Amino acid sequence: MYGREMKKVIDRVLDLNGGKVGGKSIVALVVVGLIVLGGFLAYRLLVFELIANLRR
């Protein structure tokens, strides 16, 4: 589902850098992606808990 979007982002990063992306850049992108994903999951869990508590 997100594969095409990720490929577009990776292609754009490669194009911006002339096709040369260092290992540190890739690691930084992965870390930022994991942080965003973790924040999104935490937000979803928090909202779910708040909605569940309102029903009681």
C-alpha positions, -999 to 999 in steps of 0.1 A, spaced: 0 0 0 28 25 9 54 8 -13 48 31 -42 50 63 -21 82 51 -4 98 44 -37 89 79 -49 105 94 -18 136 73 -22 139 82 -59 135 119 -51 162 117 -24 185 99 -49 178 125 -76 185 154 -52 219 140 -43 229 130 -77 223 94 -70 248 93 -41 233 87 -7 256 79 21 248 52 47 243 79 74 216 96 52 197 63 48 200 55 85 187 90 94 157 85 70 149 52 86 152 66 122 129 96 113 104 72 97 104 50 128 100 79 151 70 92 130 55 57 130 59 53 167 43 87 174 14 79 151 8 46 169 11 62 204 -14 89 193 -38 62 180 -36 42 212 -41 74 233 -72 84 213 -85 49 215 -81 49 253 -98 83 256 -128 71 236 -130 38 255 -130 58 288 -157 81 276 -181 52 270 -180 41 306 
